[in-house]
């Protein structure tokens, strides 16, 4: 990275600095089916400062947590940045959470205020004020931006963690400065780019890659309006001159299934994250559009750290390289560093400026679990002698069957792109307490006999599924990420 984070610093001030010298440039366009809602840098900056002023006038002070219960509109980034500007700690949450789910999260973070849209579930028994007229808050007299040490707490985001229990990830203001490592080593992002992110506003992938990072380089962010189907993307990309498309692999898969025109003359390349992109899917996208997809591996706790890029594409079969400025290691189970060519757990050094402060506990400083000087990501990788990393799945997704441990991605790779297979995922099932088998859930028209024949030809016997479960659709989030927990429930139901 070119320089350390400035001190004093404020995340919101940094990402909206373009408003000071190019206030009329378009920062954000929310793309509807007929028209786009456009926000200039100047308008966005005024709204953020108004939000900051309104929150301060409500009696909130530095460090207070503000729970965001907002839908897929521009209110979300304005509320997020307004809280950060005022020295508060926004806590974005998924709009689809139920009352019990959001109640559990609220108890952990103990918010001092809630910003909410109608018809979005609120926590039970919340003892803090709620605000729903966000338009009036944006129009409030501007508040002052609160500067301070870059290591101080800026925001909390939730991640499921390996256990499935939600954890509140505490990030410092410096986290946004650390994202500069991705500009060249993943995005190839330039100030004239028009980056279209296919996810919802309140997904952390969208918040960082789709909004904060384009704004940090004075580019234009393009986001789909609520209700716009993914199938409308090609037309909207042509209409609004999108130069970069960012999405989870499932979005690229859906676009390739559409009957519309995938001729995208202004598109320079795609960006993929959220889960491993199958190589056949990447190849099909390149064949259909003439553009590459550059993939990154990351997590809520540290944005992304491995990637390919336009300047340095990932060698075939790899995730790419450590971004410049990252210090990564591959650890054995005993915590020692492994040599190139050995599979182990990917770890990020505690000195990484993008690494979280820790998990919020509500009791003193956030808890940063380390093994020595390393934060283990849970991703199993192998580093090649050329520095490229090969992905071997999540440590907590590993399937243990017949005495062997297998990454589901290894099994899935044998079926991706096969005739009649629209989507697939491997998982472990237990027909009785003493037996664990590998199953393949699949969508499409492929027959079980054809899948079994393919498995026999492409997989070692211990990796071959013993059960095949046809589903109309595999459960995926609105952003296209596979929900493995929901998948397990559907497979159990189908087999009973």
N, C-alpha and C positions, 0 to 999 in steps of 0.2 A: 504494500500500500504506500502511496506517495508521501504521506505526512501523518503525524498523530492527530487525533481529534482536537480541535481548538478548545480552549478553556478560558473563560466560561463558554457555555454552549447550550442551545435549546434545539431539540429535534425539529419542532415545527418551524422555527425561524430558518433553519438550514434548508428544508425541502421547499420552502416558499420564497426563497431569496430572489427568484426571478421576478417576483412582483415589484421589486424595487427599481428594476431597469427595463423590463419589458411587460408592463402591466396589461397591455392589450393582447398579448399572445394567448392563444387558447391552451389552457392547462388540461381541461377535461371535456370530453364530449360523451354524453350518455345516449347511446344509440337506440332509438325506437324504430318501429317498422316503417314509419312515414317520415319522421323528422328526428333531429338530434337536439338535446338540451346542452348548450355550450356554456362553459364557465371559463372566463379569462383568468389569468394569474391574479390580476388586480381584484376581480370580484371574489375569487376564492379567498384571497388574503383578507379582504374586508369581512367576509362572513366568519372566518376563523377567529379574527380579533374580536368581533362582536360576540361570538360564543364564549370566548375567554372572559370578556367583560361581564356577560350575563352570569356566568358561573361564579365569578368573584363577588358580584353583587348579591348573589344568593347566600353568601356567607361561607363559601368553600375556601379552604386554604391549602397551601402546598402540602403534597403528600396524601391528600384525601383521595380515596378511590371513587371513581364514577363508573357505574355499571351501564353499559350500552346495550339496550334492547331495541335495536333498530333494524328495519328491513333493508332491502337492496336499493337504496337511494343515495343521493349525494349527501344527505343528512349524516350518513355514517362517517365519511372522512372528515367532514367539517367538525362534527362533534369530537372525534378522536383528536384531531390536531388542535382544536380549541382548548380541550382539557390539557393537552401537553403544553401548549403555549402558556397557560395560566399556572403551570407548575403542579397541576393535578395528575392523577394516575388513571387514565381510562382503562376500562376492562371490557373489550369487545367480546360478544358472545353470539353464538349462532341463533338466528331468529326462530328456528324450528324447535328449539328446546321446549320441553313440557314444563308445567309448573313444578313437579317434583325435581326435575333435573336442574332448573335454574335456581330453585330454592337451595339445593345442595351447594351449588357454586357460590351463591350469594353469602351463605353462612361462612364460607372459607375466606372470602375477600372483605366482608363487612363493609359494603359501600356506604359512602356518605350521601350519595345522590344517585338517582336512576334517570337516564334519558331514554324515553320510550316512544314507540309508535303504537297506535291503536291495534288491537287484535294480536299482539305479541305477548306471550305468557310472561307474567311478572312473578317474582318470588313471593311466597307466602310469608306473612309476618314481618315484612320489611319495615324497619322503623325509621327510614330515611325519606326525604321528600322525592317526589317524582316530577319530571318535567316533560311535557308533551308538545308544547308549542315551540318547536325548534326554529320555525321561521322568525318568530319574534325575538328569539335569543340571538340569531344571526344579525338581526337589525339593531341590536343593542349598541350603545356607545362602546367603542373599542377598548379592550383591556390592554394592559401592558404585558409584553412577553417577559417571562421570568427566566433569567439565565442562572447558571450554576455549574458545578463540576460535572463533566460528562459522564462520570461513573454513578451519578445518582439515579434512582429509580425513575423510569419514564412511563412504562405501561406494563400491563399483565395480559397474557394470552393463555388460553387453555389448550392443553394437549392431553390425549387419552393416556399416554404412557404405555409401557409394556404390560402393565397389569389391567389396563382398561379403566382404571380409576382416574378421573380427570385431575390434572395437576395444573396449577397456576404458574406459568413461566414468567419470571420477573426479568425485564430487560431494562438496561440503562439507556440514557440518551445517546451514548456513543454507538449503540447498535446500528443506527442508521448511517453513521459515518463509515463503519466497517463494511457496509454493503457496497462501498465503492470497489471492493475487490472483485465484485461480480460484473462490473460494467464492461470490462474488456474480456475477462476470462470466462464469461458465460454469455452475456447479452449481446456484445458488440453494439452497445447502445450509444446513440449520437443525439445531439440536440434537435435535429430535424426529423427524428423518428416519430412515428405515430403508432404506439404500441397498444394493441388490442388484447385485453385479457378476457378470457371467456368465463371466468369465475365470478361469484357474487362479491359485492363490496366487502362483506365482513368475513371473508376467508383470508387467513394470514398470507397465503400465496398471492392473492389479489392485492391486499393492502401493501405489501412490499414491492413485488415485481410489477404489479399493474398500476400503482399510484405513486408511492413515495419515491421510487427510483427514477421513473421518467421525470417527475417534477424536480428531482435533485439535479438533473442535467438540462432542464428547460425544454424537455420534449413534451409531447402531447399524449395523454392517456385516453384510451377509448374503452368504454365499458358498456355492456349490454343493459338496456333498460329491463325492469322486471317484466317477466312474461314473454320476452322475445325468445323464440326457440333456437336451439343450437343450429338447426338446419338453415336458419336465415343468415348465418355468419358469412358464407361466401359472398352473397350479394352486398351485405353491409361492409365487408372488407374492401370490395371494389368501389363502392359508393363513397367511402370515407378514406380511401387511400392508405389503408393499414400497411405498415412496412414490417412489423413484427407481430406474430401471433403467439401468445403465451397461454398454455392450457395443460390440464392433466391428460395422460394418454387416451383416456376414454373419449375425450372430445375429438381428438384426431381420428379415432376409430369411427365415431358416429358420422363425421364429415365424409369419410371415405365411403360410407354406406348410402349417402344421399345421391339422388339422381341428378342434382343440379351441377352447374358448371364450376369446376375447381380451378379455372384459369384465374390466377391472382397476380396481375402484372406488376403491382407495386410491392408485393411481399418479398422481403429479403431472406427471411428464415423464420423458423418456429422455435419456441422454447418449451420444454417439457419438464415437469417436476410433479411431485406428489406420490408417485410410485414408479417402478421400473417400466420403461417403455420397451415392449418386445421388438426385437430387431426386424422381424418381418413387417410389423406395422410401420416402423420408420422407413423401411425400403419402399413400401407401397405409397406412403405420403410423398416421398421424393419423386417416385415415378409419376404420380398423378399431378404434382404441382411444379416439379423442377426445383424445389427448394429443400434445404436440409432442415432437420430438427436437431437442436442442440439440447442435450439433457443435463440436468444437475441433480445431485444428491444433497439433501439437507434435512433439517428438522426445525421444529418451532424453537428449540433451544439455541440454535446457532445459524439461522437462515441456511444458505447453501455453502458448501466448501469444496466439492468436487464437481467438475463440469468439463464439457467440451465447449468450443466457441468457434465463431467464424474464423478467428485468427489462428486457432489451434484445435481443429476438429478432433473428437475422440476417435482413436483407432477402433476399427470394427470389433465389436464384442466387449468393449470397455465403457466405463462411465466417463472417462476423460482423466484430467489431471487435477492435482491440488491447485486451487487458485493461488496466485502470487500473494504472499503475505500470510498464508495459512501454514500452520505447523501441525501435521497429521502423523499418526503412527498406526501400525497394525499390531494389536496386542494379543498375546496368548492368554489362555484362561487364568494363568497365574500372574498376569499383569506385565510380563516381560515383553519387550519389543521383538517382533518377528522379523526375519529377513525377507527380502523380495522372494516371491514365489510361494509363500506360505499363507494359508487362509487363517484369518483371525478377526478380531473385532476392531473396527475403525474407531479411532479416538482423536479428540481435538485437544490441543494443549490449553491449559488454563489461561495462558497469556493472550489467547485469541481475542481481539477487541469486540468481535461479534458474539462471543459466548455469553449466555445469560448470566445474570447475577446469581441465579439459583431458583429453586422452587419456593413459592410464597407459602409460608406456614402461618402467618399472622402472629408469630411469636419471635420478635427480634429480626435479625438479618435473614434474608433468604438462604435456603439450604442448597449448597452446590455440591452434589455428590461427586467425589473424585477418587480415582485410583492413582495415588501418587500425585503427579502433576497433570493427569489426563482425565478428560471427561469422555466416557465410553458412549458411543452413539447407539449401540445395539445392532449396527449393520455389519454383516460379515463380508469381508473383501479380501482380495489378493492384490498386492502391488507388483507390477511387472518391473523388470530392470529398466525399461524406458520411462518409468514414473507413472504410467497409466494404471488405473485401478479397475479390477474386474469385480462385479457385484455378485455376491453369493447369498443374497436374501437377508432377511431380518433374523437376528438371533432368536427372538421370541416367536417368529413364525415357523421355525423349523419343525418339520414333521418327523416324529420318531415312530418308525414302523418296522417290525421284524428285526429289531436290534440295530437298525441303521437310522441315521439322522439325515434328512433330505430337505433342501430349501424348496418351497413350493414353486418358485420361479423356474427351477431346473426342470420340473415336470411340465409346467405350463408352456415352456419354450418349445416342447416337442409338438404341441398342437396349434400354436399360433400360426395363422395363415393357411391351415389345412382346409381342404374343400368342405364346405358345410359347417365350419366352426366360426361363428360370429364373435364369440367371447368364451373364455374359459378361466377356471381357477381351480387349483388343487388344494386339498385340505385333508386333515386326518379325521376319521370317524371311528367310534368304538361300538360295535354291535353288541359287545358284552364287556364286562369289566376287565377281562383278561386279554382282549384282542383289540389291536389298533390297526386299521387299514387305511390305505390311501384311496381317496375318492376324487373324481373329477366332475365338477359341475360345469355344464356347458350350455350355451345358447346357440341355436341354429338348427340345421336340418340333418346334420351328420348322424348316422346310425351307430349304435353302440359297437356293432361288430367291426365297423370301419375304424372306430377310435381305438379299439383293442388291438387291431392289426397294426395301426400306426404306432401305438405304444410299444408293441413287441419289436418293431423295426428300429425304433429310435431311443429306447430307454433300457437301461439295465433292469433285470427282472425285479430287483427290490424297489425300483422307482415306479414300476408300472401300476396304475390305478387298478384296484380290485372292484371298484363300483363306479358306475357312470350315472350321473343324475342330470336329466334334461330339465332346464328351466327356461321359461319364456325370455326372461331377462335376469342378468346377475345384478344383485343390489349394489348400486353405486350412488354416491352423493351427487347433488346437483352439479358439482364441479368435476364429476367423472371418476372420483377415486373409489376403488373397490372397498366395500364394507365387509371385511372378512368375518366379523362377529355375526352380522345379519345373515351372511351366506351360510354359516354353520347351522343356524336355526332353520333356514329353508331346507337344507339338505337333510337334517334330522327329520323334519316333518315329511319330506318326500319319501323317506325310507321306512316310515312307520305305517 
